[in-house]
Amino acid sequence: MGAQAVPSGPLTLRDSLCQSVQGSDGMAHARPVPAGTGAIDTLKDLYPALAACWEVPAGLGRFERTEITARFSLRSDGSVIGTPRVTFASQSPDSRARAVLTQATLEAIRRCTPVRVTPALGGAIAGRPIALRFTHQGPIGQGI
């Protein structure tokens, strides 16, 4: 077998591990970790665990729909490599609102990491970019 090609430039979103997490009440809810190990073993369980600390910032809950996407990488032990970046945030008429949303998202990632992962999952995700999108469905018809 030949060696795998390593991308030379920035990775596209298609090359990232992507997942959306949505809470109708504005909160992302974590799923329980697998019994026995206390560590997460699948991507399906990883995303809700990473999103468990995110909440819609006060004052932004009134918007009809709020979305933000953060991109980051984890080490095999579940800790963050470098600084997560916000790659998308829903439009807001107020630049301060976007700053508050960005800050809340980055703080949530800091609070939820390092995430406890099994050695197998840690090896699979280590260094790979993760794109995590948080979506809040606010009160329909009461937004801007």
C-alpha distance (Angstrom), angle and dihedral (degrees) to the residues before:
residue distance angle dihedral
M1 . . .
G2 3.79 . .
A3 3.76 126.1 .
Q4 3.78 117.6 -89.8
A5 3.77 116.7 -106.4
V6 3.78 114.5 -110.0
P7 3.81 114.8 -143.4
S8 3.80 110.7 -110.8
G9 3.81 97.8 -158.1
P10 3.77 136.5 37.3
L11 3.77 114.1 -49.8
T12 3.77 118.8 -112.3
L13 3.78 122.0 -127.0
R14 3.80 86.9 -105.5
D15 3.82 88.6 62.6
S16 3.81 92.5 51.4
L17 3.77 129.1 88.0
C18 3.81 99.7 -107.9
Q19 3.77 133.4 -166.5
S20 3.78 137.8 157.7
V21 3.77 121.9 -144.1
Q22 3.77 119.4 -163.9
G23 3.76 132.6 -174.8
S24 3.78 120.5 -173.9
D25 3.78 89.2 -155.2
G26 3.79 92.7 50.0
M27 3.78 94.1 -101.3
A28 3.77 128.9 104.4
H29 3.77 109.8 -134.5
A30 3.79 123.1 -145.9
R31 3.75 120.5 -135.6
P32 3.78 117.0 -133.3
V33 3.79 115.4 -90.9
P34 3.81 117.6 -114.5
A35 3.79 114.5 -78.2
G36 3.77 118.0 -104.0
T37 3.79 105.4 24.1
G38 3.79 100.4 45.8
A39 3.80 85.7 -143.1
I40 3.78 129.5 108.7
D41 3.79 114.6 -109.6
T42 3.83 105.4 177.8
L43 3.79 138.5 51.1
K44 3.80 87.2 -126.1
D45 3.81 89.0 64.4
L46 3.81 96.2 36.2
Y47 3.80 98.2 67.8
P48 3.82 97.9 53.4
A49 3.81 89.2 46.7
L50 3.81 90.5 53.3
A51 3.80 91.2 46.5
A52 3.80 96.5 46.1
C53 3.80 93.2 95.3
W54 3.83 96.6 50.7
E55 3.78 121.3 104.6
V56 3.78 130.6 170.8
P57 3.82 104.2 -100.1
A58 3.80 116.5 -111.3
G59 3.78 111.0 -85.8
L60 3.79 95.3 22.6
G61 3.81 93.7 77.4
R62 3.79 90.2 81.9
F63 3.81 92.2 65.8
E64 3.78 114.0 100.9
R65 3.81 93.6 -126.2
T66 3.79 130.9 5.1
E67 3.80 122.7 -172.2
I68 3.78 133.2 174.3
T69 3.80 131.7 169.9
A70 3.80 123.6 -155.7
R71 3.79 124.2 -168.6
F72 3.79 123.5 -157.4
S73 3.81 143.9 133.9
L74 3.77 132.3 -121.9
R75 3.79 132.0 -145.5
S76 3.79 119.1 -127.4
D77 3.82 88.7 -95.4
G78 3.84 91.4 58.4
S79 3.81 97.0 -105.8
V80 3.81 121.6 131.0
I81 3.80 120.2 -100.2
G82 3.80 110.5 -139.8
T83 3.79 121.9 -34.0
P84 3.82 122.8 -33.2
R85 3.81 114.5 -121.6
V86 3.77 128.2 -145.8
T87 3.79 106.2 -131.2
F88 3.82 98.0 176.8
A89 3.79 137.7 16.5
S90 3.79 125.5 175.1
Q91 3.77 115.9 -103.7
S92 3.75 116.1 -88.6
P93 3.78 128.0 -175.3
D94 3.80 87.2 -137.0
S95 3.83 120.3 64.2
R96 3.81 88.6 -158.7
A97 3.83 89.4 59.7
R98 3.81 90.2 55.8
A99 3.81 90.6 49.9
V100 3.82 90.8 50.4
L101 3.82 91.3 48.7
T102 3.81 91.7 48.6
Q103 3.81 93.0 48.3
A104 3.82 92.6 48.2
T105 3.80 91.0 51.2
L106 3.80 95.1 49.2
E107 3.82 90.9 46.5
A108 3.81 90.4 50.8
I109 3.80 91.3 53.9
R110 3.82 90.0 49.5
R111 3.82 91.1 50.3
C112 3.81 94.0 49.1
T113 3.78 96.7 47.3
P114 2.87 141.2 120.6
V115 3.77 85.8 46.4
R116 3.81 115.5 -160.8
V117 3.79 108.5 -112.7
T118 3.78 132.4 169.1
P119 3.81 117.6 -108.0
A120 3.82 89.2 -108.7
L121 3.81 94.5 54.5
G122 3.80 91.4 39.6
G123 3.79 90.2 55.9
A124 3.79 91.7 48.0
I125 3.82 96.4 50.3
A126 3.81 101.7 33.7
G127 3.78 110.1 127.3
R128 3.80 94.9 -6.1
P129 3.80 115.8 126.8
I130 3.79 115.7 -109.1
A131 3.80 121.6 -158.3
L132 3.79 111.6 -161.1
R133 3.81 118.9 -175.0
F134 3.79 120.6 -162.2
T135 3.80 116.6 -158.9
H136 3.79 127.4 -172.2
Q137 3.80 119.8 -170.1
G138 3.78 104.3 -152.9
P139 3.77 127.2 -167.7
I140 3.81 107.0 -46.6
G141 3.77 113.5 -122.1
Q142 3.79 93.6 11.9
G143 3.79 98.2 84.2
I144 3.75 127.7 97.8
